[in-house]
Amino acid sequence: MTLISRRKILGAGATIGALSIAGVRGARAQQYPDRGITLIVPYGAGGGTDITARLLAKDLEVVIGKPVTVENRAGGGGWVGWGALAAAKPDGYLLGYLNAPSMYAGYLDPQSNRRERLESFTPLMNHVIDYNLWAVKKDSPFKTVKDAIDAAKKEPNKLTITGYGAGGDDHIAILGVEAETATKYVVIHYRSSAEAKTAALGGHADIFAANISEVAEDVKAGNIRVLGVMSPTRSKFLPDAPTFKEQGYNQIWSVSRGIAAPADLPKDIETVLTGYLEKTLTSKDHQAKAEGLSLEPSIIKGADYRKFLKDNEQATKKLMGW
């Protein structure tokens, strides 16, 4: 056999092999999903991420024709859930919500000593942006942000305020207020906003730090009064609540909640899954339901979403001094 003949045979074999792999991948994508999907929420039930995830799960089920089950894995500032997601098999059947900036503390903080990184995930699509706010129970003596800040100046390290882990969005927002106003608060960290809300309503915390979606219904019911919202302009969900900027404080903070898979998700599965998510999140029905839950969809996908998360990671690193 001549050298040219051998090369032709080898070349033909490589081509057949490549076509076989492509065929397997194509078949795999066509079959996906052939069973239910689990969606991890890294916080307890009843909080903003849980509400967001359950909305997605219900509507995604209709699109894919398979069950989507929400699984709450609270603890460790979210890293019980994120750790489980990072360690899972990248086959598209276990997904989870990434919360930025809350997730970064788990590995940027030198004391955390975690092996996971942003690169431990395949970010797929951002779902919502939820702005931070400060609220109090209805009989609180504080009527404005200034009232709370003046009290904190008078007695540093006395006022208590809720949080959900060092470096979380609520905690970072608190640090932002402290830096601008030269105040100090005692931050009490809870496993979920639902727990924190119960504590604040029960008088166990002076200020309830939360996101818009987590308090909008309570505000409408008259159970909670908002001191200020950390959005650029007034929220359409809380039109009577003034912003921090209106009250003279340059504080704009929010959390983004998006969907991710473990790292190394096959590209064909990623393409199919992203298509399902985009179809779900851009539907008028889903967006109307989101608005009814005081959620503001902000869809960022693929490479743009990964850049968004990386930029947020670097900004958080700088702010926290990590």
ZIFEN-V949658 format. One record per residue. OMEGA is omega as a letter, one per 20 degrees, with the letter a starting at -180 (999 if undefined). D_LAST is the distance of its C-alpha to the last C-alpha in Angstrom with 2 decimals. Layout:
omega:OMEGA d_last:D_LAST
omega:OMEGA d_last:D_LAST
This chain:
omega:a d_last:64.15
omega:r d_last:63.02
omega:a d_last:59.48
omega:r d_last:59.42
omega:r d_last:60.46
omega:a d_last:57.74
omega:r d_last:55.12
omega:a d_last:56.52
omega:r d_last:56.39
omega:r d_last:52.84
omega:r d_last:51.74
omega:r d_last:53.45
omega:r d_last:51.77
omega:a d_last:48.29
omega:r d_last:49.13
omega:r d_last:50.45
omega:r d_last:47.33
omega:r d_last:45.04
omega:r d_last:47.26
omega:r d_last:47.21
omega:r d_last:43.40
omega:r d_last:43.37
omega:r d_last:46.05
omega:r d_last:44.15
omega:r d_last:41.04
omega:r d_last:43.25
omega:r d_last:45.00
omega:a d_last:41.79
omega:r d_last:40.51
omega:a d_last:43.91
omega:a d_last:43.89
omega:i d_last:40.38
omega:r d_last:40.02
omega:r d_last:42.95
omega:a d_last:41.57
omega:r d_last:39.29
omega:r d_last:35.54
omega:a d_last:33.04
omega:a d_last:30.22
omega:r d_last:27.38
omega:a d_last:25.98
omega:r d_last:22.89
omega:a d_last:24.04
omega:a d_last:27.35
omega:r d_last:30.46
omega:r d_last:31.16
omega:a d_last:27.78
omega:r d_last:26.99
omega:r d_last:25.75
omega:r d_last:28.81
omega:r d_last:31.13
omega:a d_last:29.74
omega:a d_last:30.08
omega:r d_last:33.59
omega:r d_last:34.71
omega:a d_last:33.59
omega:a d_last:35.13
omega:a d_last:38.47
omega:r d_last:38.82
omega:r d_last:37.47
omega:a d_last:40.12
omega:a d_last:42.79
omega:a d_last:41.56
omega:r d_last:41.21
omega:r d_last:44.02
omega:r d_last:42.14
omega:r d_last:40.52
omega:a d_last:36.82
omega:r d_last:35.69
omega:a d_last:32.67
omega:r d_last:31.10
omega:r d_last:28.81
omega:a d_last:26.36
omega:r d_last:24.44
omega:r d_last:22.04
omega:a d_last:18.63
omega:a d_last:17.00
omega:a d_last:18.78
omega:r d_last:18.02
omega:r d_last:21.60
omega:a d_last:22.75
omega:r d_last:20.16
omega:r d_last:20.55
omega:r d_last:24.29
omega:a d_last:24.11
omega:a d_last:22.14
omega:a d_last:24.69
omega:r d_last:27.71
omega:a d_last:30.31
omega:a d_last:29.71
omega:r d_last:33.16
omega:a d_last:32.58
omega:r d_last:33.77
omega:r d_last:30.49
omega:r d_last:28.21
omega:r d_last:25.55
omega:r d_last:23.66
omega:r d_last:20.06
omega:r d_last:18.49
omega:j d_last:15.88
omega:a d_last:13.42
omega:a d_last:14.09
omega:a d_last:13.79
omega:a d_last:10.23
omega:a d_last:8.94
omega:r d_last:11.39
omega:r d_last:9.81
omega:r d_last:6.13
omega:a d_last:5.89
omega:a d_last:7.05
omega:a d_last:9.99
omega:r d_last:11.22
omega:r d_last:12.49
omega:r d_last:13.90
omega:a d_last:15.72
omega:r d_last:15.90
omega:r d_last:14.14
omega:a d_last:15.27
omega:r d_last:17.85
omega:a d_last:19.28
omega:r d_last:21.05
omega:r d_last:23.66
omega:a d_last:22.88
omega:a d_last:26.36
omega:r d_last:26.59
omega:a d_last:24.97
omega:a d_last:27.37
omega:r d_last:26.59
omega:a d_last:24.45
omega:a d_last:24.65
omega:r d_last:23.84
omega:r d_last:22.59
omega:r d_last:24.99
omega:r d_last:25.93
omega:r d_last:29.26
omega:r d_last:31.54
omega:a d_last:34.69
omega:a d_last:37.84
omega:r d_last:39.12
omega:r d_last:35.96
omega:a d_last:36.74
omega:r d_last:33.91
omega:a d_last:35.30
omega:r d_last:32.65
omega:a d_last:28.97
omega:r d_last:30.26
omega:a d_last:32.03
omega:a d_last:28.90
omega:r d_last:26.97
omega:r d_last:30.02
omega:r d_last:30.26
omega:r d_last:26.63
omega:a d_last:27.28
omega:a d_last:30.47
omega:a d_last:29.02
omega:r d_last:25.26
omega:r d_last:23.66
omega:a d_last:26.82
omega:r d_last:26.52
omega:a d_last:25.16
omega:a d_last:23.43
omega:r d_last:22.71
omega:a d_last:19.54
omega:r d_last:18.83
omega:r d_last:15.67
omega:r d_last:12.32
omega:r d_last:10.48
omega:a d_last:13.97
omega:r d_last:15.70
omega:a d_last:17.76
omega:r d_last:15.05
omega:r d_last:13.09
omega:r d_last:16.58
omega:r d_last:17.30
omega:r d_last:14.34
omega:r d_last:15.74
omega:r d_last:19.15
omega:a d_last:18.20
omega:a d_last:16.71
omega:a d_last:19.86
omega:a d_last:22.37
omega:r d_last:21.25
omega:r d_last:21.79
omega:r d_last:20.44
omega:r d_last:21.26
omega:a d_last:21.50
omega:r d_last:19.76
omega:a d_last:21.80
omega:r d_last:20.34
omega:a d_last:23.04
omega:a d_last:23.55
omega:r d_last:24.84
omega:r d_last:25.83
omega:r d_last:29.40
omega:a d_last:28.77
omega:r d_last:26.96
omega:r d_last:29.87
omega:r d_last:32.36
omega:a d_last:30.66
omega:r d_last:30.65
omega:r d_last:34.25
omega:r d_last:35.24
omega:a d_last:33.96
omega:r d_last:31.23
omega:a d_last:28.50
omega:a d_last:29.18
omega:r d_last:27.13
omega:r d_last:26.53
omega:a d_last:23.36
omega:r d_last:24.13
omega:a d_last:24.84
omega:a d_last:28.18
omega:a d_last:29.67
omega:a d_last:29.11
omega:a d_last:31.28
omega:a d_last:33.68
omega:r d_last:36.55
omega:r d_last:36.17
omega:r d_last:36.30
omega:a d_last:39.43
omega:r d_last:40.93
omega:a d_last:40.33
omega:a d_last:38.22
omega:r d_last:35.06
omega:a d_last:34.68
omega:r d_last:31.80
omega:a d_last:30.57
omega:r d_last:28.64
omega:a d_last:27.17
omega:r d_last:23.97
omega:a d_last:25.69
omega:r d_last:26.95
omega:a d_last:30.52
omega:r d_last:32.30
omega:r d_last:32.02
omega:r d_last:35.29
omega:r d_last:34.75
omega:a d_last:34.55
omega:a d_last:36.62
omega:a d_last:37.48
omega:r d_last:33.93
omega:r d_last:32.65
omega:r d_last:29.22
omega:a d_last:26.80
omega:r d_last:27.59
omega:a d_last:31.28
omega:r d_last:30.69
omega:a d_last:28.96
omega:a d_last:25.25
omega:a d_last:23.12
omega:r d_last:21.17
omega:a d_last:21.15
omega:r d_last:19.13
omega:r d_last:20.09
omega:r d_last:19.47
omega:r d_last:20.76
omega:a d_last:22.65
omega:a d_last:23.81
omega:r d_last:25.54
omega:r d_last:24.45
omega:r d_last:26.03
omega:r d_last:24.81
omega:r d_last:23.98
omega:r d_last:27.12
omega:r d_last:29.24
omega:a d_last:32.46
omega:a d_last:32.87
omega:r d_last:36.23
omega:r d_last:34.97
omega:a d_last:32.00
omega:r d_last:34.55
omega:a d_last:36.85
omega:r d_last:34.19
omega:r d_last:32.68
omega:r d_last:36.24
omega:a d_last:36.86
omega:a d_last:33.73
omega:r d_last:34.54
omega:a d_last:38.13
omega:a d_last:37.09
omega:a d_last:34.51
omega:r d_last:36.67
omega:a d_last:39.83
omega:r d_last:41.27
omega:a d_last:41.87
omega:a d_last:38.25
omega:r d_last:37.03
omega:r d_last:39.69
omega:r d_last:38.63
omega:r d_last:34.97
omega:r d_last:36.14
omega:r d_last:38.22
omega:a d_last:35.14
omega:r d_last:33.32
omega:a d_last:31.01
omega:r d_last:30.31
omega:r d_last:30.33
omega:a d_last:28.14
omega:r d_last:28.87
omega:a d_last:26.67
omega:r d_last:27.54
omega:a d_last:27.00
omega:r d_last:25.21
omega:r d_last:24.56
omega:r d_last:22.83
omega:r d_last:20.61
omega:r d_last:19.69
omega:a d_last:19.13
omega:a d_last:16.63
omega:r d_last:14.81
omega:r d_last:14.76
omega:r d_last:13.46
omega:a d_last:10.63
omega:r d_last:9.58
omega:r d_last:10.36
omega:r d_last:8.34
omega:a d_last:5.06
omega:a d_last:6.53
omega:a d_last:7.93
omega:r d_last:5.52
omega:r d_last:3.81
omega:999 d_last:0.00
